[in-house]
Amino acid sequence: MVPSVELATALAIQAVAMLVPGPNQFLLLTLSQGSPATRMSAVVGIATAGLVFSSGACAAIYFAGEATSESSFLLLNVLGSLFLIYLGARILFGMAAGAGEPGDGPRPDAVPADRWQAFPSGFLVNIANPKSAVFFGSVFATTLPLASMTPPDYVLVVLLFFVNSVIVHGAVSEAFALPGLQHILRVRRRLIAASSALVFLAFGMATLVHVVVTIAR
């Protein structure tokens, strides 16, 4: 049985970590003017990436295949970081293309806005998120007694962390969609777009550097 105190502690740490500004929050910010289905699709994509991390951590402990698990995570990090760089470049190019147009500038959600495209966007952004990798590789794996847990315990824990991610990121997404905040977003549209692009580029490059350094060890 999963110890309730350790589980509650790990879930609380995860919730706090998810509220710290990062690429996940900036993606939800850029999608804040999208439909509820689009925003929720991105949220589920983000949570699904966390599902991959948590499942991988459990499998690594259970099968003692840490090396294989780490290699798989590094590959996912590379794919996600390349997507982050693409996303940042796309927003910046979109801003440059619309620089001479009348009105208040390009939309900050110059990212895949369809609900079917928002899911992979959320997944790839979070799978390249160093914060998520650090959490599930350290806090998650050390706070919970994974070595003494059974497969049904793993399933329960993984699902709880998935639901926790959906709840927290869903709340953040809904907060960004509030009318009062939307007014600020419209006024600061170009600033938000530029900031989001730079965050995506910075995290993408940082993740690639981390992967290169890890492989070089």
Order of alpha helices (4+ residues) and beta strands (2+ residues): alpha-alpha-alpha-alpha-alpha-alpha-alpha-alpha-alpha-alpha
